[in-house]
Amino acid sequence: MLNSRLILKILRKKDITQSYVDWLNNYEVVKFTEQKNLKHNHKTILKYFEFISKSKNQFLYGIFVKNNNNKYQHIGNIKLGPINYIHRFAEISYFIGELDYWNKGFATSAINKIIKIAKSNYKLKKLIAGVYSRNVGSKRVLEKNNFELEGEFKSQIIFQKKRYSHLWFGLKL
């Protein structure tokens, strides 16, 4: 049921709304990302969007959910890339910006869909994802999608003035 309500589609310029800007300036949304120390506005996000749009090995998908009005609401993003076309693998990164959609399976469903896209559209053989060791939710989402812990870079991340491990998960497709 949830999977049928959620779609991924390549992000378009019109999807860069004030809500999107607000997500990237919300500490709760970005605290486990490298965005947490940046201040965003429409111009900075548009610049990033234009950079990704021109890329041949990075693809930014919006996570959209069909709401009660039968319209799709943009609730977050998932990026596939950079893709290593020689070795046929890519990194994924993701976030749910709309807090009302947290802890309801939407990130798990989005990763499930990006796995299918990675296999069918890009013919990839492996996906990887890095997470802060403190990010229990993201670890759980990856594990639900059969990603396995493949590496730990101890004391690599500074989070709230303390050092933590950076964990890398992988999934053979």
Backbone torsions as a table, in degrees:
resi	resn	phi	psi	omega
1	MET	NA	-51.6	-179.8
2	LEU	-61.2	-44.1	-178.4
3	ASN	-59.7	-32.6	-179.6
4	SER	-77.3	-20.5	177.9
5	ARG	-83.4	-16.5	-173.3
6	LEU	-107.7	135.4	173.3
7	ILE	-131.5	153.4	171.2
8	LEU	-112.1	135.3	173.6
9	LYS	-145.7	148.6	180.0
10	ILE	-53.4	130.5	-177.9
11	LEU	-65.3	141.1	177.8
12	ARG	-115.6	162.6	-178.5
13	LYS	-56.4	-38.5	-177.5
14	LYS	-67.8	-16.0	178.5
15	ASP	-79.7	-8.4	179.3
16	ILE	-86.3	89.3	-175.5
17	THR	-105.7	176.8	175.7
18	GLN	-63.2	-33.6	176.4
19	SER	-59.5	-42.8	178.9
20	TYR	-60.6	-47.0	177.6
21	VAL	-58.5	-45.1	-179.4
22	ASP	-61.6	-38.8	178.1
23	TRP	-57.1	-48.2	-175.0
24	LEU	-72.6	-11.8	175.1
25	ASN	-103.3	3.8	179.3
26	ASN	-94.9	113.4	-176.5
27	TYR	-56.0	-38.5	-179.5
28	GLU	-62.3	-34.9	-178.9
29	VAL	-74.1	-41.5	-170.6
30	VAL	-107.8	5.8	-172.8
31	LYS	-59.6	-27.0	178.8
32	PHE	-99.9	22.5	179.0
33	THR	-126.9	169.7	177.7
34	GLU	-78.2	-1.2	177.5
35	GLN	-79.6	-14.1	-171.0
36	LYS	-61.9	-23.8	-178.2
37	ASN	-100.5	6.9	-177.7
38	LEU	-108.1	152.1	173.6
39	LYS	-107.4	124.2	-175.8
40	HIS	-108.6	152.4	170.6
41	ASN	-143.9	177.0	-176.8
42	HIS	-56.7	-38.4	-177.6
43	LYS	-66.2	-43.5	-178.6
44	THR	-67.9	-38.3	179.2
45	ILE	-69.6	-39.7	177.3
46	LEU	-61.8	-39.8	178.4
47	LYS	-62.0	-44.7	177.5
48	TYR	-63.9	-44.6	179.1
49	PHE	-57.2	-44.9	-179.4
50	GLU	-65.5	-38.3	176.6
51	PHE	-61.5	-50.4	-178.9
52	ILE	-64.5	-38.8	-178.7
53	SER	-61.4	-29.8	-180.0
54	LYS	-86.6	-12.4	-175.9
55	SER	-70.4	145.6	175.8
56	LYS	-98.5	-5.6	-177.4
57	ASN	-132.7	9.8	175.5
58	GLN	-134.0	134.8	-175.3
59	PHE	-135.2	122.9	-177.2
60	LEU	-102.2	115.8	179.3
61	TYR	-104.5	139.2	170.1
62	GLY	-85.7	145.2	174.1
63	ILE	-98.7	118.4	-176.4
64	PHE	-121.1	140.0	179.7
65	VAL	-124.6	134.5	177.0
66	LYS	-73.1	122.6	-179.6
67	ASN	-93.5	-174.4	-176.7
68	ASN	-63.4	-22.5	178.6
69	ASN	-87.1	9.1	-179.2
70	ASN	65.3	23.7	176.1
71	LYS	-113.1	152.8	-179.5
72	TYR	-90.5	129.9	178.3
73	GLN	-107.5	132.4	177.2
74	HIS	-76.7	118.2	-176.7
75	ILE	-116.8	-8.0	-178.9
76	GLY	175.0	-172.1	-178.0
77	ASN	-135.8	155.8	170.5
78	ILE	-141.1	128.5	-177.8
79	LYS	-107.8	134.6	173.4
80	LEU	-108.3	113.7	178.9
81	GLY	133.1	166.3	6.5
82	PRO	-69.5	143.4	176.7
83	ILE	-90.6	131.5	171.2
84	ASN	-96.1	102.1	-175.1
85	TYR	-71.9	-24.0	178.6
86	ILE	-70.5	-50.1	-176.8
87	HIS	-94.3	-3.0	173.5
88	ARG	61.2	48.1	174.2
89	PHE	-137.7	163.5	179.4
90	ALA	-152.1	157.9	172.9
91	GLU	-91.5	149.0	169.9
92	ILE	-120.4	148.3	172.0
93	SER	-142.9	151.6	-169.8
94	TYR	-159.5	159.3	170.0
95	PHE	-159.5	150.0	171.0
96	ILE	-103.8	116.9	-176.4
97	GLY	-84.8	-32.6	-178.9
98	GLU	-82.9	110.2	-174.3
99	LEU	-60.5	-29.1	178.7
100	ASP	-62.9	-15.9	-178.1
101	TYR	-103.4	7.1	177.4
102	TRP	-75.0	149.9	174.5
103	ASN	58.4	32.1	179.7
104	LYS	-126.7	11.3	176.2
105	GLY	91.3	1.7	-176.8
106	PHE	-70.3	-38.0	177.0
107	ALA	-66.7	-41.7	177.9
108	THR	-59.7	-45.4	179.9
109	SER	-65.5	-40.2	179.4
110	ALA	-63.6	-41.2	178.3
111	ILE	-66.4	-40.2	176.5
112	ASN	-56.7	-41.9	-179.6
113	LYS	-71.9	-37.3	-179.7
114	ILE	-69.7	-29.4	175.0
115	ILE	-61.2	-46.1	179.7
116	LYS	-64.2	-40.5	178.1
117	ILE	-64.8	-42.6	-179.3
118	ALA	-60.5	-40.5	-180.0
119	LYS	-73.3	-49.0	-172.6
120	SER	-81.0	-44.4	-175.2
121	ASN	-84.0	-33.0	-173.1
122	TYR	-115.7	-3.9	178.0
123	LYS	55.9	37.5	-179.2
124	LEU	-78.6	156.0	-179.2
125	LYS	-113.0	-10.8	-179.2
126	LYS	-157.3	145.4	171.5
127	LEU	-122.7	147.8	175.3
128	ILE	-130.8	155.2	177.9
129	ALA	-150.1	134.8	177.4
130	GLY	-103.6	140.2	178.2
131	VAL	-140.1	150.7	171.4
132	TYR	-67.2	141.8	-179.8
133	SER	-61.4	-25.3	178.2
134	ARG	-77.2	-11.9	-175.5
135	ASN	-86.1	76.6	-176.5
136	VAL	-60.7	-41.6	-178.5
137	GLY	-61.1	-44.7	-178.6
138	SER	-68.6	-38.0	176.1
139	LYS	-60.5	-43.7	-179.1
140	ARG	-63.5	-42.0	179.1
141	VAL	-60.8	-43.9	178.9
142	LEU	-65.1	-44.6	-179.6
143	GLU	-63.1	-36.6	176.6
144	LYS	-62.6	-24.3	178.0
145	ASN	-98.8	18.3	175.2
146	ASN	69.7	17.6	170.7
147	PHE	-70.9	145.8	178.7
148	GLU	-117.9	145.2	175.4
149	LEU	-65.8	123.5	-178.5
150	GLU	-114.8	-19.4	-178.2
151	GLY	-163.1	152.7	177.2
152	GLU	-134.0	121.8	173.4
153	PHE	-99.5	100.2	-172.1
154	LYS	-67.9	138.8	173.8
155	SER	55.5	36.1	-176.6
156	GLN	-93.9	-25.5	-172.7
157	ILE	-109.0	136.5	171.3
158	ILE	-100.2	121.1	179.4
159	PHE	-135.4	121.5	-178.8
160	GLN	49.8	48.0	174.4
161	LYS	67.1	15.0	175.2
162	LYS	-127.1	156.4	-179.9
163	ARG	-93.5	138.8	179.7
164	TYR	-136.9	165.9	178.0
165	SER	-78.6	151.2	171.6
166	HIS	-106.3	118.9	-176.2
167	LEU	-100.3	141.2	177.3
168	TRP	-120.0	126.0	-179.8
169	PHE	-109.3	149.6	178.4
170	GLY	-136.6	154.7	176.8
171	LEU	-139.7	120.4	172.9
172	LYS	-79.2	131.1	-178.1
173	LEU	-95.4	NA	NA
